[in-house]
Structures are given as C-alpha cells and as structure tokens.
Amino acid sequence: MEVVEEHVNSLLHRREAKLVVHHEGAGTPDRITVRKLASDHFKAGLNQVYVRSIATRTGGSSALCVVEVYEDPKSAEIVPAYVKNRNLPKDQRVSKQKKEVEPRPAAPAPKPKPKPAAEKKAEAKPAEKKEEAKPAPAKEGKPAPSKEAKPPAGKEEKPAAGKETKPAAKAEPKPKA
C-alpha cells in the first residue's frame, strides 16, 4: 500500500488520503480490507476511517482508494449514513429493500356518486358527437377551389399585392376615426 496524496481538512477534523493498494493475482480488495489497511497505516480506530471509493483499471493489479481518516469518533458523525453502511461487513449492512409495512386499516373505498340520466346518455354516445363535430370545422376554413371558379389561362387583371380577399362577413369597411 502506498499513500499517493494526503490532505488535512482542519475544518472537518479529518485527513483525506488517496491510496494505491496493490493486489496482484487477486480481485479488487473490498472496502473492509482497505479500511483495515488504512486504519493500521494511520494508527486510527476503524470507527474513524471510512473508504469513499475504490477504483481499479480493467486488467490492473492496483486499486486507487479515497479514504477519510477522522481525528476522533465524534467528528466522524458527519459521515453520511450510506457511506457508513457501505463500510460495514455485508451481513451487518442495512438492506435497501422495501421495509415491511405495518398493516394499516384499509381505507374505505370511495363510493361512486349516482349519475343523472342525462349524463349517462352523454357517456353512451360520445362517438356520435365527435363525428358530427368533424365536418363543421372543415366548412369554416377556406372553401376548396372548384374547377368552375378557376379563370381561363388568358391575360387577366390580377388584384394588387397589398389587397387580400376577405371573407364576406368581414367585407364591410371600417369607419376611419
């Protein structure tokens, strides 16, 4: 094991260290093993040492570990619960599975309100109303050009570019103020 980098964080009363743990011929060491190695190296108790991360490159034989070593167990109380949980042996960890819910008294099911007869009829025929509504918007839009309304391909006067044809309902001129 080698200490690559060490930083003293006096505000949080801890040392933050990056360690390289060599593990030739074996898999990446688990957090408990790294925690014990760091505890022995820094001469601190296991309740003061927490492993934040372990990273091994693919096919590599050394792991880069980030470790936090607190000055006393009281200052180690700021460590988040999930980090403390990760640093415990597998049989002591708190599982992330859904906790058993205490049987609650079943809430009474909401009773459906009786619907008036008019609403029942409206629910029974929504498809018919939708079909009737579809043709109406088509009539409101621009009328489809018919072959009869098309002028012959001869020379005719074109309306001025600034003037647009308006629907008959809005053809009345506006009074000028």
Rosetta silent file (secondary structure, phi, psi, omega in degrees, C-alpha in Angstrom):
SEQUENCE: MEVVEEHVNSLLHRREAKLVVHHEGAGTPDRITVRKLASDHFKAGLNQVYVRSIATRTGGSSALCVVEVYEDPKSAEIVPAYVKNRNLPKDQRVSKQKKEVEPRPAAPAPKPKPKPAAEKKAEAKPAEKKEEAKPAPAKEGKPAPSKEAKPPAGKEEKPAAGKETKPAAKAEPKPKA
SCORE:     score description
SCORE:     0.000 S_00000001
   1 L     0.000  136.195  178.497    0.000    0.000    0.000 S_00000001
   2 E  -127.050  143.676  173.988    1.239    3.489   -0.919 S_00000001
   3 E   -93.146  114.324 -177.995   -0.049    6.915    0.078 S_00000001
   4 E   -85.694  -42.668 -176.524   -0.226    8.930   -3.148 S_00000001
   5 E  -147.587  142.520  177.909   -1.778   12.108   -1.793 S_00000001
   6 E  -141.354  134.388 -178.050   -2.788   13.344    1.632 S_00000001
   7 E  -133.163  133.555  178.205   -4.688   16.490    2.543 S_00000001
   8 E   -96.631  121.021  177.772   -5.564   17.751    6.025 S_00000001
   9 E  -105.126   93.600 -174.605   -9.058   19.227    6.253 S_00000001
  10 L   -71.264  -25.066  179.352   -8.938   21.080    9.570 S_00000001
  11 L   -65.635  -40.801 -179.331  -12.497   22.379    9.238 S_00000001
  12 L   -99.095    5.647  178.338  -13.943   18.852    9.279 S_00000001
  13 L    55.349   52.506  179.892  -11.196   17.433   11.538 S_00000001
  14 E  -150.593  162.181  171.658  -10.075   14.782    9.088 S_00000001
  15 E  -109.487  131.777  177.486   -7.326   13.697    6.720 S_00000001
  16 E  -107.396  122.137 -174.733   -8.323   12.891    3.165 S_00000001
  17 E  -129.086  146.683  171.896   -5.925   10.452    1.527 S_00000001
  18 E  -109.435  124.599 -177.388   -5.554    8.717   -1.809 S_00000001
  19 E  -117.438  149.893  170.849   -4.013    5.293   -1.501 S_00000001
  20 E  -112.738  119.487  179.940   -2.803    2.772   -4.050 S_00000001
  21 E  -108.015  120.843 -179.817   -3.405   -0.795   -2.907 S_00000001
  22 E   -86.918  134.263 -177.772   -1.568   -3.485   -4.900 S_00000001
  23 L  -142.518   58.813 -178.265   -3.462   -6.744   -5.369 S_00000001
  24 L   -64.701  133.818  177.325   -1.594   -8.850   -7.914 S_00000001
  25 L    78.276   -0.919  179.558   -3.271  -12.146   -8.703 S_00000001
  26 L  -130.897  167.644  178.893   -6.402  -11.258   -6.729 S_00000001
  27 L   -75.880  177.447  178.045   -9.525   -9.201   -7.339 S_00000001
  28 L   -59.956  132.124 -179.349  -10.115   -5.654   -6.200 S_00000001
  29 L   -66.243  148.404  178.957   -9.980   -5.527   -2.391 S_00000001
  30 L   -80.970  169.911 -175.704  -13.258   -4.853   -0.636 S_00000001
  31 H   -61.994  -33.677 -178.325  -13.878   -1.771    1.494 S_00000001
  32 H   -65.717  -42.177  179.185  -13.373   -3.641    4.769 S_00000001
  33 H   -64.535  -45.472  179.708   -9.872   -4.759    3.757 S_00000001
  34 H   -64.911  -38.094  179.383   -8.894   -1.255    2.611 S_00000001
  35 H   -62.759  -41.903  178.290  -10.393    0.208    5.786 S_00000001
  36 H   -66.516  -42.102  177.836   -8.247   -2.112    7.949 S_00000001
  37 H   -60.750  -45.671 -179.724   -5.098   -1.304    5.945 S_00000001
  38 H   -67.138  -38.667  178.243   -5.726    2.447    6.263 S_00000001
  39 H   -60.706  -43.307  177.992   -6.566    2.099    9.950 S_00000001
  40 H   -67.846  -40.832 -177.224   -3.235    0.336   10.588 S_00000001
  41 H   -67.812  -42.798 -177.257   -1.260    2.807    8.460 S_00000001
  42 H   -92.510    1.582  178.793   -2.727    5.961   10.029 S_00000001
  43 L    52.895   54.350  178.703   -2.918    4.423   13.540 S_00000001
  44 L  -131.449  160.138  179.795   -6.604    5.198   13.959 S_00000001
  45 L   -73.765  159.217  179.567   -9.594    3.130   15.034 S_00000001
  46 H   -62.608  -27.830  179.482  -11.923    1.509   12.485 S_00000001
  47 H   -78.563    0.445  177.862  -14.723    3.839   13.577 S_00000001
  48 H  -111.013   -5.893 -176.314  -12.588    6.809   12.439 S_00000001
  49 E  -115.836  129.445  178.688  -11.685    5.505    8.955 S_00000001
  50 E  -133.898  131.972  178.960  -14.124    5.488    6.026 S_00000001
  51 E   -90.998  122.353  179.579  -13.452    4.414    2.452 S_00000001
  52 E   -85.508  -44.085 -179.384  -15.156    6.732   -0.028 S_00000001
  53 E  -154.505  155.124  174.642  -14.236    4.949   -3.271 S_00000001
  54 E  -134.077  126.931 -179.210  -12.166    2.151   -4.766 S_00000001
  55 E  -134.174  128.779  176.295  -11.295    2.152   -8.470 S_00000001
  56 E  -122.628  133.742  176.338   -9.285   -0.414  -10.412 S_00000001
  57 L   -72.768  152.455 -177.953   -8.495   -0.084  -14.095 S_00000001
  58 L   -58.698  126.366  179.759   -9.532   -3.020  -16.251 S_00000001
  59 L    76.896    1.208 -177.581   -6.933   -5.744  -16.008 S_00000001
  60 L   -80.072  164.463  179.680   -4.924   -3.729  -13.494 S_00000001
  61 L  -119.281   19.051  175.808   -3.319   -5.036  -10.355 S_00000001
  62 E  -142.991  145.420 -177.566   -3.604   -1.913   -8.228 S_00000001
  63 E  -116.784  136.028  175.442   -6.597   -0.001   -6.893 S_00000001
  64 E   -92.955  121.705 -175.391   -6.813    3.729   -6.237 S_00000001
  65 E  -119.607  138.498  174.793   -8.720    4.280   -2.993 S_00000001
  66 E  -106.450  123.418 -173.604  -10.020    7.505   -1.462 S_00000001
  67 E  -127.663  142.669  174.184  -10.064    7.318    2.338 S_00000001
  68 E  -115.511  126.961 -179.751  -11.154    9.746    5.055 S_00000001
  69 E  -117.435  115.201 -177.441   -9.494    9.455    8.472 S_00000001
  70 E   -90.193  152.219 -177.534  -11.179   11.425   11.263 S_00000001
  71 L   -68.315  -36.887  178.460   -9.358   12.725   14.358 S_00000001
  72 L  -148.776  162.270 -177.945  -11.904   11.236   16.772 S_00000001
  73 L   -61.085  -28.774 -179.327  -15.135    9.232   16.578 S_00000001
  74 L   -67.284  -39.531  179.280  -17.219   12.308   17.448 S_00000001
  75 H   -72.969  -16.610  178.323  -16.015   14.218   14.364 S_00000001
  76 H   -80.639    0.382  179.828  -16.817   11.128   12.269 S_00000001
  77 H   -70.260  -17.088 -178.964  -20.525   11.646   12.965 S_00000001
  78 H   -79.904   -6.508  179.055  -20.795   13.887    9.879 S_00000001
  79 L   -66.658  130.888  179.963  -20.201   10.917    7.584 S_00000001
  80 L   -60.624  152.298 -176.447  -23.421   10.214    5.645 S_00000001
  81 H   -61.495  -36.631 -178.168  -25.347    7.091    6.612 S_00000001
  82 H   -67.845  -31.006  177.483  -24.933    5.478    3.170 S_00000001
  83 H   -72.252  -41.436  177.306  -21.118    5.719    3.444 S_00000001
  84 H   -61.616  -40.839  179.756  -21.195    4.199    6.923 S_00000001
  85 H   -63.446  -40.880  179.757  -23.441    1.434    5.575 S_00000001
  86 H   -65.837  -28.619 -177.065  -21.040    0.685    2.699 S_00000001
  87 L   -88.173    5.180  176.301  -18.134    0.359    5.117 S_00000001
  88 L   -92.141  156.945  172.533  -19.840   -2.344    7.184 S_00000001
  89 L   -61.793  152.717 -174.290  -19.467   -6.089    6.554 S_00000001
  90 H   -56.593  -35.468 -178.169  -22.184   -7.439    4.233 S_00000001
  91 H   -74.633  -15.119 -179.850  -24.009   -9.294    6.999 S_00000001
  92 H  -101.699   -6.806 -176.891  -24.309   -6.106    9.111 S_00000001
  93 L   -68.600  149.739  173.805  -25.462   -3.751    6.354 S_00000001
  94 L   -84.318  124.021 -176.191  -28.920   -2.260    6.347 S_00000001
  95 L   -74.220  154.232 -178.738  -30.611   -3.553    3.230 S_00000001
  96 L   -91.977    3.488 -178.329  -32.108   -1.187    0.718 S_00000001
  97 L   -66.266  161.388  179.219  -35.108   -3.465    0.191 S_00000001
  98 L   -64.360  133.762  179.308  -38.587   -2.249    0.886 S_00000001
  99 L   -77.105  150.973  178.661  -39.359   -2.383    4.561 S_00000001
 100 L   -68.760  125.698 -179.030  -42.335   -4.367    5.695 S_00000001
 101 L   -86.505  134.588  177.958  -45.226   -2.004    6.064 S_00000001
 102 L   -65.176  139.075 -179.625  -47.357   -2.405    9.123 S_00000001
 103 L   -63.748  119.700  179.070  -50.840   -3.464    8.146 S_00000001
 104 L   -94.981  153.745  174.931  -52.923   -0.332    8.137 S_00000001
 105 L   -65.960  132.855 -176.031  -56.652   -0.359    8.423 S_00000001
 106 L   -64.696  132.790  178.290  -57.972   -0.353    4.901 S_00000001
 107 L   -72.638  139.992  179.548  -59.378    2.975    3.855 S_00000001
 108 L   -64.666  138.085 -179.012  -62.993    2.712    2.777 S_00000001
 109 L   -67.405  138.019  178.968  -63.313    2.722   -0.976 S_00000001
 110 L   -65.969  132.578 -178.264  -64.838    5.934   -2.288 S_00000001
 111 L   -81.916  130.804  178.403  -68.414    5.331   -3.261 S_00000001
 112 L   -69.626  138.292 -179.657  -69.274    6.395   -6.790 S_00000001
 113 L   -77.027  142.261  177.750  -71.936    9.064   -6.875 S_00000001
 114 L   -66.931  134.396 -177.343  -75.123    8.176   -8.738 S_00000001
 115 L   -95.041  142.500  175.263  -75.139    9.911  -12.111 S_00000001
 116 L   -64.736  159.066 -177.326  -78.197   11.623  -13.513 S_00000001
 117 H   -62.082  -33.235 -178.795  -79.794   10.008  -16.564 S_00000001
 118 H   -64.517  -39.963  179.350  -78.681   12.878  -18.841 S_00000001
 119 H   -68.643  -36.308  179.441  -75.018   12.240  -18.075 S_00000001
 120 H   -63.713  -40.420  178.921  -75.409    8.517  -18.714 S_00000001
 121 H   -66.440  -37.751 -179.728  -76.832    9.206  -22.164 S_00000001
 122 H   -65.832  -36.518  178.673  -73.988   11.650  -22.901 S_00000001
 123 H   -72.065  -31.113 -176.936  -71.420    9.000  -21.988 S_00000001
 124 H   -72.240  -28.250 -175.457  -73.123    6.384  -24.125 S_00000001
 125 L  -120.852   45.065  178.936  -72.953    8.435  -27.332 S_00000001
 126 H   -73.599  -28.993 -178.069  -69.619   10.346  -27.328 S_00000001
 127 H   -66.703  -38.777 -179.439  -68.534    8.828  -30.659 S_00000001
 128 H   -65.713  -39.049 -179.777  -71.578   10.165  -32.482 S_00000001
 129 H   -67.069  -37.933 -179.917  -70.984   13.699  -31.240 S_00000001
 130 H   -65.658  -39.815  179.929  -67.345   13.624  -32.321 S_00000001
 131 H   -65.986  -37.283  178.897  -68.263   12.531  -35.830 S_00000001
 132 H   -69.050  -32.714 -176.524  -70.791   15.343  -36.124 S_00000001
 133 H   -75.606  -26.212 -176.547  -68.268   17.911  -34.949 S_00000001
 134 L   -65.091  -45.185 -178.521  -65.602   16.992  -37.511 S_00000001
 135 H   -66.765  -30.359 -176.795  -67.337   18.225  -40.709 S_00000001
 136 H   -60.714  -46.219  179.812  -68.248   21.594  -39.178 S_00000001
 137 H   -63.815  -29.279 -179.507  -64.649   22.901  -38.821 S_00000001
 138 H   -65.464  -33.886  179.997  -63.925   21.965  -42.433 S_00000001
 139 H   -72.955  -29.053 -178.590  -66.716   24.315  -43.601 S_00000001
 140 H   -71.669  -28.234 -178.258  -65.356   27.188  -41.535 S_00000001
 141 L   -73.386 -168.471  178.873  -61.955   27.119  -43.253 S_00000001
 142 L   -66.609  138.759  178.166  -61.247   28.272  -46.808 S_00000001
 143 L   -70.308  146.524 -179.725  -63.547   26.719  -49.359 S_00000001
 144 L   -67.822  137.287 -179.393  -61.929   24.217  -51.660 S_00000001
 145 L   -66.782  133.653  179.009  -61.235   25.751  -55.097 S_00000001
 146 L  -101.490  158.575 -177.428  -63.666   24.471  -57.686 S_00000001
 147 L   -67.502  -31.114 -178.991  -62.906   23.979  -61.361 S_00000001
 148 L   -70.072  -35.406 -176.908  -65.679   26.377  -62.397 S_00000001
 149 L   -75.849  -14.347 -177.506  -64.310   29.279  -60.360 S_00000001
 150 L   -73.012  127.382  178.074  -60.882   28.964  -61.974 S_00000001
 151 L   -73.486  155.148  177.463  -60.318   31.659  -64.619 S_00000001
 152 L   -64.866  164.722 -173.555  -59.052   30.622  -68.026 S_00000001
 153 L   -78.878   25.307  179.849  -55.342   30.810  -68.654 S_00000001
 154 L   -88.394 -177.668  178.945  -55.575   34.074  -70.558 S_00000001
 155 L   -79.331  119.953  177.625  -54.339   37.565  -69.617 S_00000001
 156 L  -135.899  161.870  179.226  -56.459   38.955  -66.850 S_00000001
 157 L   -75.089  135.575  177.662  -56.037   41.620  -64.264 S_00000001
 158 L  -100.295  145.682  177.952  -54.589   40.410  -61.013 S_00000001
 159 L   -66.461  155.065 -179.287  -55.596   42.047  -57.735 S_00000001
 160 L   -61.458  148.668 -176.315  -52.997   44.326  -56.158 S_00000001
 161 L   -64.512  -32.041 -177.773  -50.461   42.547  -53.924 S_00000001
 162 L   -75.100  -24.925 -178.223  -51.354   44.640  -50.869 S_00000001
 163 L   -91.588  134.579  177.391  -55.050   43.807  -51.025 S_00000001
 164 L  -117.702  148.193  177.388  -56.199   40.454  -49.793 S_00000001
 165 L   -78.251  134.912 -177.874  -59.561   38.916  -50.290 S_00000001
 166 L  -114.239  157.605  176.425  -61.505   38.697  -47.082 S_00000001
 167 L   -60.810  155.104 -175.698  -64.480   36.557  -46.160 S_00000001
 168 H   -60.361  -31.129 -177.581  -67.868   38.091  -46.932 S_00000001
 169 H   -66.918  -28.062 -176.476  -68.708   38.578  -43.252 S_00000001
 170 H  -106.645   17.276 -176.807  -65.788   40.959  -42.790 S_00000001
 171 L   -74.769  -14.526 -179.081  -66.150   42.784  -46.133 S_00000001
 172 L   -67.930  133.861  179.582  -67.651   45.878  -44.545 S_00000001
 173 L   -71.186  148.439 -179.892  -65.187   48.778  -44.457 S_00000001
 174 L   -84.778  139.844  177.850  -64.133   50.050  -41.074 S_00000001
 175 L   -69.522  136.377  179.410  -65.028   53.636  -40.202 S_00000001
 176 L   -86.331  136.277 -176.865  -61.960   55.877  -40.076 S_00000001
 177 L   -96.296    0.000    0.000  -61.540   57.866  -36.938 S_00000001
